[in-house]
Amino acid sequence: MFWLKRNLPRLVIAPSFGVIAWFVYGFILWTIYISFTKSKLLPVYDLWGVDQYFRLWSMPRWHVAVENLFIFTTLFIVFCIFIGILLAILLDQKIRAEGFLRTIYLYPMALSFIVTGTAWRWMLNPSLGIEKFAQDLGFVNFTFDWLVTPGMSIYTIVIAGVWQSSGFIMAIFLAGLRSVDDEIIKAAKIDGASLVSVYTKIILPMMRPVFMSAIVILVHLAIKSYDLVIALTAGGPGISSDMPAVFMTQMAFHRSEIGLASASAIMMFLTVSAIVVPYLYSELKREDDRK
Amino acid sequence: MTENNYNQLERSAKNKKIIFRWILFIILGLFAIYYIAPLYVMIVTSFKTMEEIRQGNLFSLPNTLNFESWDIAWNGQGFSAGDVFIKTYFWNSVKLVVPAVIISTILGAINGYALTKWRFKGDSYIFLLFLFGTFIPYQAILLPMSRTLGSLGISNSIYGLILVHVVYGLCFTTLFCRNYYISISNEIVKAARIDGAGFFKIFFRIILPISAPILVVTVIWQFTMIWNDFLFGATFTFGKEAPIQVALNNMVLTSSSVKRYNVDMAAAIIAGFPTLIVYVLAGKYFIRGLTAGSVKG
């Protein structure tokens, strides 16, 4: 009875711990193992070495996916952070309708990527969407057919992605700005610093942790992005807007290449880990330092 | 400096300030239009007839409020075999979301409580496992998960999806609750323990009554994540068992008949409506969840 009482906290955690150990870490290990086998439609458990990784990196389609991921991630981060900071700083100027504007800027975050993709797919429709609107306004030669142009469709994913996520970056920067002591700003202003230099020289450098969080979140969102691609371009035209997450599900569930799919999944996993592990390490260290 | 000069200087500073405010509002207003435009387009498109869509443009208002496309999106037309509509799948999602949110939130609260108020050896490592679990790309677990669901006999069912969402939501709910409880003073718990109160008594009598803020945040987060999920739904279900986002995507992508953009938009609004309502009603908690999930540790 005493033993039970003493170990109750552990017993309570145990089921959840077991579930996570099995369904998260056990499953990742399984995927790693399968990536070293010849598995096609069904898993085979004879080790085959790293050949799946060689196959993967010799596939043009995988290169397209990785290149697209690189383009998407870079632009997604740059635009989200730029817009996010701009809006946060402007909203921080004691605006009367702040609450209302904030609600508008952030609502896309409540919508799913499928809804987002559906809405933008319609807006970017070459024959009836924005293109036609501009032509009706009198810009007869205006064309905006990125959605159906190979090489350009990836940028439509950036447009929709930035629309969906930039408000969130605004929110975390605004929270950061609100935690800055007003006295610092006042003191700098008395010293004759302009508003612009107060922000660029003093406040934004103080926001380093916020930048870090924002970048980690955005990178990890970008690597995982699947729904938005499916809903907006379905990886097309052809495979021109393919991304690793789309590649993986294609290989796993449509091409019966589960060894190859596992290898691509592990590449994604390693990329996320390479960014997240150092970040978590520094965050937890900061928390320890505070104690 | 004469009095006159001084006044002039003051006036120009005031003018400058007014101009600055105007620029501020114009930029903020333009961004507001950018964010609102897609929602506006979705709404007006859903009320137009296909004839109006072809003749007018994206932003033009409908001539009359035409609810027909909403009816078709929700109920279907009911005469062809491949008729795709939203109703069934909307209720699938409701049946999925309610139990999955409740179970994962309760487990998260108990885990967070045990990890912070009953410290034991190795608890911080267990927490790390949960924390890292919030970041993993789900592609790394999709294949074994689909095999597991198959061998449990719950593939292509709501039960399977409930399991999946509880398991992977557990990382988030535990993280949220742990970060909240760690800021609560240990003194109350210690005092209660000296008085002889046990693990569950302290949880139900002391911790739970002050947990409302974090439980709201957690519930909203889980609700949004699960309602909006597409990857798990599309991978583990098909046909009549699919959740709403999958159904919406199927509906929009089917090219069997003439495209009906008005019906697509009505369906998209229906699929986005529940989370949007939650956001409008409880935006404060929604944002808190987002930032709690981001500034971790």
Chai-1 contact restraints between the chains, C-beta under 6 A:
chainA,res_idxA,chainB,res_idxB,connection_type,confidence,min_distance_angstrom,max_distance_angstrom,comment,restraint_id
A,L8,B,F199,contact,1.0,0.0,6.0,A-B,restraint_1
A,P9,B,A114,contact,1.0,0.0,6.0,A-B,restraint_2
A,P9,B,W118,contact,1.0,0.0,6.0,A-B,restraint_3
A,P9,B,F120,contact,1.0,0.0,6.0,A-B,restraint_4
A,R10,B,F120,contact,1.0,0.0,6.0,A-B,restraint_5
A,V12,B,I110,contact,1.0,0.0,6.0,A-B,restraint_6
A,V12,B,A114,contact,1.0,0.0,6.0,A-B,restraint_7
A,I13,B,N111,contact,1.0,0.0,6.0,A-B,restraint_8
A,I13,B,A114,contact,1.0,0.0,6.0,A-B,restraint_9
A,S16,B,L107,contact,1.0,0.0,6.0,A-B,restraint_10
A,S16,B,N111,contact,1.0,0.0,6.0,A-B,restraint_11
A,S16,B,L170,contact,1.0,0.0,6.0,A-B,restraint_12
A,F17,B,I126,contact,1.0,0.0,6.0,A-B,restraint_13
A,V19,B,V167,contact,1.0,0.0,6.0,A-B,restraint_14
A,I20,B,L129,contact,1.0,0.0,6.0,A-B,restraint_15
A,I20,B,G133,contact,1.0,0.0,6.0,A-B,restraint_16
A,F23,B,V167,contact,1.0,0.0,6.0,A-B,restraint_17
A,V24,B,G133,contact,1.0,0.0,6.0,A-B,restraint_18
A,F27,B,I141,contact,1.0,0.0,6.0,A-B,restraint_19
A,F27,B,P144,contact,1.0,0.0,6.0,A-B,restraint_20
A,I28,B,A140,contact,1.0,0.0,6.0,A-B,restraint_21
A,W30,B,P144,contact,1.0,0.0,6.0,A-B,restraint_22
A,T31,B,A140,contact,1.0,0.0,6.0,A-B,restraint_23
A,L90,B,L24,contact,1.0,0.0,6.0,A-B,restraint_24
A,L90,B,L28,contact,1.0,0.0,6.0,A-B,restraint_25
A,L101,B,L28,contact,1.0,0.0,6.0,A-B,restraint_26
A,T103,B,G283,contact,1.0,0.0,6.0,A-B,restraint_27
A,I104,B,A32,contact,1.0,0.0,6.0,A-B,restraint_28
A,I104,B,Y35,contact,1.0,0.0,6.0,A-B,restraint_29
A,I104,B,I36,contact,1.0,0.0,6.0,A-B,restraint_30
A,Y105,B,Y35,contact,1.0,0.0,6.0,A-B,restraint_31
A,Y107,B,Y279,contact,1.0,0.0,6.0,A-B,restraint_32
A,A110,B,T275,contact,1.0,0.0,6.0,A-B,restraint_33
A,A110,B,L276,contact,1.0,0.0,6.0,A-B,restraint_34
A,A110,B,Y279,contact,1.0,0.0,6.0,A-B,restraint_35
A,L111,B,G272,contact,1.0,0.0,6.0,A-B,restraint_36
A,S112,B,N228,contact,1.0,0.0,6.0,A-B,restraint_37
A,S112,B,Q245,contact,1.0,0.0,6.0,A-B,restraint_38
A,I114,B,F230,contact,1.0,0.0,6.0,A-B,restraint_39
A,I114,B,Q245,contact,1.0,0.0,6.0,A-B,restraint_40
A,I114,B,L248,contact,1.0,0.0,6.0,A-B,restraint_41
A,I114,B,N249,contact,1.0,0.0,6.0,A-B,restraint_42
A,V115,B,A268,contact,1.0,0.0,6.0,A-B,restraint_43
A,V115,B,A271,contact,1.0,0.0,6.0,A-B,restraint_44
A,V115,B,G272,contact,1.0,0.0,6.0,A-B,restraint_45
A,T118,B,V252,contact,1.0,0.0,6.0,A-B,restraint_46
A,T118,B,A268,contact,1.0,0.0,6.0,A-B,restraint_47
A,A119,B,P38,contact,1.0,0.0,6.0,A-B,restraint_48
A,A119,B,M42,contact,1.0,0.0,6.0,A-B,restraint_49
A,W122,B,Y261,contact,1.0,0.0,6.0,A-B,restraint_50
A,M123,B,V41,contact,1.0,0.0,6.0,A-B,restraint_51
A,G129,B,L58,contact,1.0,0.0,6.0,A-B,restraint_52
A,K132,B,N57,contact,1.0,0.0,6.0,A-B,restraint_53
A,F133,B,N57,contact,1.0,0.0,6.0,A-B,restraint_54
A,F133,B,L58,contact,1.0,0.0,6.0,A-B,restraint_55
A,D136,B,N57,contact,1.0,0.0,6.0,A-B,restraint_56
A,F168,B,L290,contact,1.0,0.0,6.0,A-B,restraint_57
A,A171,B,I287,contact,1.0,0.0,6.0,A-B,restraint_58
A,I172,B,T291,contact,1.0,0.0,6.0,A-B,restraint_59
A,I172,B,S294,contact,1.0,0.0,6.0,A-B,restraint_60
A,A175,B,T291,contact,1.0,0.0,6.0,A-B,restraint_61
A,S213,B,S294,contact,1.0,0.0,6.0,A-B,restraint_62
A,S213,B,V295,contact,1.0,0.0,6.0,A-B,restraint_63
A,I217,B,S294,contact,1.0,0.0,6.0,A-B,restraint_64
A,H220,B,F135,contact,1.0,0.0,6.0,A-B,restraint_65
A,K224,B,P137,contact,1.0,0.0,6.0,A-B,restraint_66
A,Y226,B,L231,contact,1.0,0.0,6.0,A-B,restraint_67
A,D227,B,F230,contact,1.0,0.0,6.0,A-B,restraint_68
A,A231,B,N249,contact,1.0,0.0,6.0,A-B,restraint_69
A,A245,B,Q139,contact,1.0,0.0,6.0,A-B,restraint_70
A,M248,B,Q139,contact,1.0,0.0,6.0,A-B,restraint_71
A,A252,B,L143,contact,1.0,0.0,6.0,A-B,restraint_72
A,I258,B,L143,contact,1.0,0.0,6.0,A-B,restraint_73
A,A265,B,Q139,contact,1.0,0.0,6.0,A-B,restraint_74
A,A265,B,A140,contact,1.0,0.0,6.0,A-B,restraint_75
A,M268,B,P137,contact,1.0,0.0,6.0,A-B,restraint_76
A,M268,B,Q139,contact,1.0,0.0,6.0,A-B,restraint_77
A,F269,B,P137,contact,1.0,0.0,6.0,A-B,restraint_78
A,F269,B,A140,contact,1.0,0.0,6.0,A-B,restraint_79
A,V272,B,F135,contact,1.0,0.0,6.0,A-B,restraint_80
A,V272,B,P137,contact,1.0,0.0,6.0,A-B,restraint_81
A,V276,B,F135,contact,1.0,0.0,6.0,A-B,restraint_82
A,E283,B,G297,contact,1.0,0.0,6.0,A-B,restraint_83
A,L284,B,G297,contact,1.0,0.0,6.0,A-B,restraint_84
A,E287,B,G297,contact,1.0,0.0,6.0,A-B,restraint_85
